Amino acid sequence: MKAQPMITVQDVRRSADWYERVLGFQSAHGGTEYEQLLSDGELVLQLHDPEGDMNHPPLLGEGEPTGLGVLLWFAVRDFEQAMHRVRAAGITPEVAPYLNRYAMHMEVWLRDPDGYRVVLAGPSAYDKQHEGASSP
C-alpha cells in the first residue's frame, strides 16, 4: 500500500508552483483543476480545486476552509538543500528549523498558500547510522 494524498486547494496552479519551488516536486499532469506532483518519479501529492467533476461531487462545502487539521509530512534526504529552497522561495517558516529530540532529525514547519501545514523532516540519527547497510 502507498499513500497518494489529495488535498483541496483554491488555485491549483498557484499551489503546484509553490510545491515545485519549495519542495522541488515535478508536475506530472498540469492543468488548473487537478495536478499530480512527483518526487523522484513517484506520485507524492495530488491537488484538486474545490469543484466537483465527472468523478465526484464538490470536495468542499460552501464556505468550508482548506488546510484545517491536516499535516503534510515529507521526509527529505538533504535537509540543508530543502532549507535552501525554502529560503530561495522567500518562505518564512511557521516553526523555524530545529532538532526534534524524539525523532532525532531536523525539521521545519511551513504553511502552503491554502493554509496546510507542511513539515520537512531530515534524516534521523538512526537513518544516518544505518546508511548503506544492506538488509538481509
PyMOL commands that set and color helices and strands:
alter all, ss='L'
color gray80, all
select helices_A, chain A and resi 12-23+79-88+125-129
alter helices_A, ss='H'
color red, helices_A
select strands_A, chain A and resi 6-8+26-27+34-39+42-48+71-75+95-100+105-111+117-121
alter strands_A, ss='S'
color yellow, strands_A
deselect
rebuild
show_as cartoon
